[in-house]
Amino acid sequence: MDKNNEWFTMEKTLFVDILREKKLMLPPLSGYTDYPYRKILAKFKPPFITTEMVNARAVIGNNKNTTERLKKEEGTHLRGVQLLGKDPKYMKKAAITIRNLGFDYIDINMGCTVRKVVSKGEGISLMKNEDLACKIVKTVSEAVDVPVTVKLRAGFSKESINVVSLSKKLEDAGAVAVTIHGRTGEKKFNPEMDLNVIRDVAEALFIPVIANGGVFSSDDAKNALIKTGASAVMPGRGIIGNPWLVTEILYGFSEESFISPGLKERKDVCIEHVRSNCSYYGARNGVCKMRKIVARYFPLAKNLKFLKVDMQNAKTADEIFPILNKIKEVDTVWIYER
C-alpha cells in the first residue's frame, strides 16, 4: 500500500503509524464500553478507544440513546465509533455525522452475531454478501477523510470461512485496517480461537491486521502477535472490569514490569465506576448496569457467586458499597465474606 497515494490522508497515516507502534486497540463492547467506562479506560492512556456499536439510522435520526453513546470522553487517545448498518447511503450519512462530531476513526461492524442484527442482514451477515460489504466500505471511506476499519470474524459459519478473500477486497475498497475475531458466527466463546485464520489474513494484506479475542493478559497479547503476525491485538471480555489490562499489555510490549493492582485500588476504581454510572444513567439504571460488572473487578476473590447474588438484589449505590466492604484480604487471599 503506497502511503503517498492521495487515498492515504494525514489522519490515516497517523492512525496506522500509532497502531503499528502501540500494537493495541480497545474493543467496542455493547453494554460495557459506554461513556462511564470509557472515562475510566482513558485514564490508563490507551492509544485507541472505540464506542459501543451504534446503528447508522439511529445516528442520522438523532436517537437519544445513540446520542448518549456518542458522548466523547476526555483523553489523549484517538476516539472511534463502531458503526452498524447495511445500506451504503445511510452508512455514508452516519459516517459524515460522526466525523463532524470530531471522532478520529470509524469501525464498520461485520462481525456481530446477535440474532436481531443478523436477521436484518447486518453485522456478520455482510460477510455472506461480499459485494455489498465492499460497497459499504468504499462509500464510507470516500465520504470521510478519517480512517475506516472493519471488524470481522473468520466467516459466517464454519462452512463459509471467507475472511481472507473478503479482507483483501475490503483493503482495496479503502479499509486502513481490519480486526479479525478467530471464530465463526455460530461460535460465541468456544472452542478456542483459531489463530491460524488470523495469520492467513495478516500474510495476505498490506494494511494492519488486529487479532481479536482470547486476550486476558500481556502474555496472551504477545502470544497472539507471535502466532498470527498481526500488527496489533484487541482484547475482548478481558477488558471488562479490568482497565489495568491496558497498562499490562502496553508494559509487556515495552518489556516494563507490571504490578497487578491491590484490593484497595480495585475497590476504588470499581466505586468510581458505580458513581459514574449512577450519575450518567440515573441511580436505578446505573446500579442495574453494574450488577453484571462489579464481580469482574475481583476475579481472584473466593465466594464470588455470593457477591453476584448480592449484587442482583442491590437497588442503590449505597447498597453496593457495603457489598464491596465484604471483600477482605486474608493471608494474601481475597475472600467475599457473607
N, C-alpha and C positions, 0 to 999 in steps of 0.2 A: 504494500500500500504506500503510495507516494504522498508524504505529508505536505509536499509543496503544491499539490493539487488544490485548486480553489475549494474543492469539496471539504477539505480539512481546514476549518476556521481556527482562529486562535484558541477559542474555547474548547474545541475538540482536541486540539493538540495538547493543551494543558491537562485536560481530563485524562487522556491516555498516558501522559508522562507521570502524573501523580499516581495513577492506578498501577503502572509498572513499578514505580518506586516503592510505594507503601504496601502493595500486594494485599490490600484488604478493602472490602466494601461491605457495609452493613445491609441486612436484608429488609425487604418490605414484608412485614408480618401483620396480616389483618387481625385486629383486636389487640395487638401488642405494641407495634411501633407507632403509637399515637403521639400526639403533641406532648403530653406529660412525660412519657418515657423518652421521647427524643430529646427533651430538655436535659434529662439525666445523662443520656448517652453522649450528648455534646460535650459535657464536662470532662469526658475521658478522651477527648480530642481524636476521634476517628477521622480519616480523610474524607469519607462519604457517609451521608445518612439519607435513606430513602423513606418516603412516607408509606403509609398503608396504601393498598390498591384503591384507586378511585375510578369510577365509571366515567367515560368520556361524555356521555349525555348528561350526567349529573353535574359535571364540571361546567358545561355550557349553560345548563339551566339554573346555575347558582343554588343548587340544592344545599340546604342548611348544614346537614351532616357532612357533606362533601367539603363545603367551605371550611368547616372546623378541621377536617383532616389536612387541609392545605395551609394551616397556620404555620409560619416558619419560626423555628427555634433559633436562638442566638448561638453563635459559634464560628470557628474558623474553617469548618469543613465545607465541602460542596454539598448542596442540597438538591435532592432529586425527587421526582414524583413517579410512582408506578401507575401507568395508565392502562385501563381495560376497555376493550371495545372491538368491534369487527367491521364497522363502517368507516372507510377511509376519510369520508367527508367530515364526520363527527370527530374522528381522531385528530384530524388536522386542526379543526376549530378549537378543540380542547387543548391541543399542544400549544397553539398560539396564546391561549388564555394563560396557560401555565408559565410559558416563557415571559409573558407580560407581568406576571406576579413576581418575577425575579428569581425563579428556580434555575439551577445550573445545568440540569440534565433531565431527560425523560426516559424512563424504562417502560417498555411495552410488554405487557403480560401475555405470554403464550404458554404458560405452564399451570395455571390454576385448574384444579380438578373438582372444585365444588360443583355439585350436580346442577344447580340453577344457572351457573355460569356456562357450563358445558352444553346444557340444553339449548342455550341461545346462540351457540356457535362461536362463543368467545373463549378466552383462556386457551387451554390445551387443544381445544377443537381446531384452532387455527393451524396446528401442526399437520392436520389432515388436508388442509387447503393451502398448499404452498404458494400458489399464485396470489391468493388474497393476502396471505401473510406478508409477502414481499411488497405488494402494492401498498399496504398499510405503512410499512417501514419507509418505503420510498417517498410516499406522500408526506409523512410526518417529518422526515429528515430534510426534505426540500422546503418545508414550510417554516422551519425554525433554524436558528444558527447555533443552537446548543446541541451537545452530543445526544444521540438517540441510541439506547441499548435495548437488548431484548433478553427476556428471561424465558428459558425453555426447559423441557425435560428430554429424556432420551428419545421419547416417542409417545404417541397417543396410547399405545399398548405394546406389549412385548412382540406382537405380530407385525407392528409397523414402526420399527425403530429407524427414524429418518433424520435424526438430528444433525448428522454430518452434512448431508446434501442440502438440507434446509438452511443450516448456518452459513454455508458458502454462498447461497443465494441472498441471504439477508445481509451478508457483508457487501455484496455487490449492490444491494439496494440502498445502502447508506448507514447500516449499523456500525458504530465505532467499537462496540464490544458486545459479547454475548455471555450470559450466565447460564451454565448448564447444571441442572439437577440430575444426578445419575440414576434416576429411577423413571420408570414409565408411568403412564397416567393411572393405571389401576393399582399401583403400589404406593401407598402413602409413606410409611416409615420403615417397612420391612419388605423384602430382605435387605441386606447391606447394599450400600451404594455401589454402583458399577463405575469404578474409576476409569476403566478401560475406554468406555464410550466418551468420557470427557477428554481423555488423552487423544483419541482419534480426532475429535473436533479441534483440539489445540494444534495438532500436527497439520491439519488441513487449512487452517486460517492464518491470515496475516495479522488481523486485529486481535486484541487481547481476549482471552477466554477466562472466565471466572468460574472456579469449581465451587459448587454449592451443595451444602448438606453434609452431615456427619462430622462437623467441626465443633468440638466441645472443649478444645484445649489448644495450646500452642503446638504441641506435638502433632495433633490432628491436622492443624493447618500446614505445618511443614511437610507432613506425610502426603497430604493432598497435592501439594505443589510438586513434590518429587515424583509421585506416581503418575500424575497427569500431564506435567509440563505446562500447566496453566500459568497465567500471569498473576493471578490473584485468587483469593478464597472469599467465599461468602458464608459465614456461619448461618445456621437457621435457628432451630429451637434453643440452641445452646446460649443464645444471647438473652433469652427471657429471664429476667431476674438476676442477670449476671453481666452488668455493664463492664465489670473488671476484665471480661474476656477480651475487650478491645485492647487494653493495656497488655494483657498477657500475650496476645498474638503479635502485637507490634514489637514488644520487647523480645519475643522469641526470634523474630526475623532479624533483629539487630544484635542478637546474642547478649542482651542485657538480662540481668537476673530479675525475676518477678516474684514478689512476695504476696501470697494469697491473702485477701483481707480477713481480718479477725471478725469475731462475732459482733462486737460493738459497731464496727464500720458497716457491716452488712445491715444491722438493725437501723442505723442512722439513715442509710440510703433508702431502705425499704420504707421508713417513716416519711421521708421526703416524697417518695413515690405516692404513698397513700394521701398525703396532704395535697399534692399537686393534682391528683386525680379528683379528689373531692372538690377542690377549688374550681377545676375546669368543667367537670360534668355535673356538679351538684353532689351533696352529701350522699344521697341514696345510690345514685348511679355510679358514683366514684367507688363506693365500697363494693358494689356488685362486680365491677370490673376487676377489683383487686382480689376477689375470692380465689381466682384461679392462678394468681401470680405470687402471692406472699410466700407460699411454701417453696417456690423456686429460688428464693433468695437464700435458702438454708438447706441445700440438697444433702449435706452430710449429717444433718441432725437426725437423731433416732426418734422414733414415735411420730414421724411426720403425718401419719394417717390421722392421728388425733388432732393435729393442728389443722389439717384440711377440713375435718368435720366441724371444728370450732369456727373456722372461717366462714363456712356455709351458713352459720347461724348469726354472723356479725351483720349488724344493720347500720352502724355508725363508725366513724373513725375512732371514737373514744372506746369502742368495744374491740377494736383491733389492737390498740396499744397494750392492753393487758395480756392479750394473746402472745404478742412478741416478748413480753416480760417473762413468759413461761419457758422461753428457750434459755437454758442455762449451760454453762461450760463447766463440766465436772471432770477433773483429771484429763484435760485437753480434749474431752469428748463432748459434743453438743447434744443436749437432750431436751426434748419437749416434755415438760412436766405437767401432769394433769392433777 
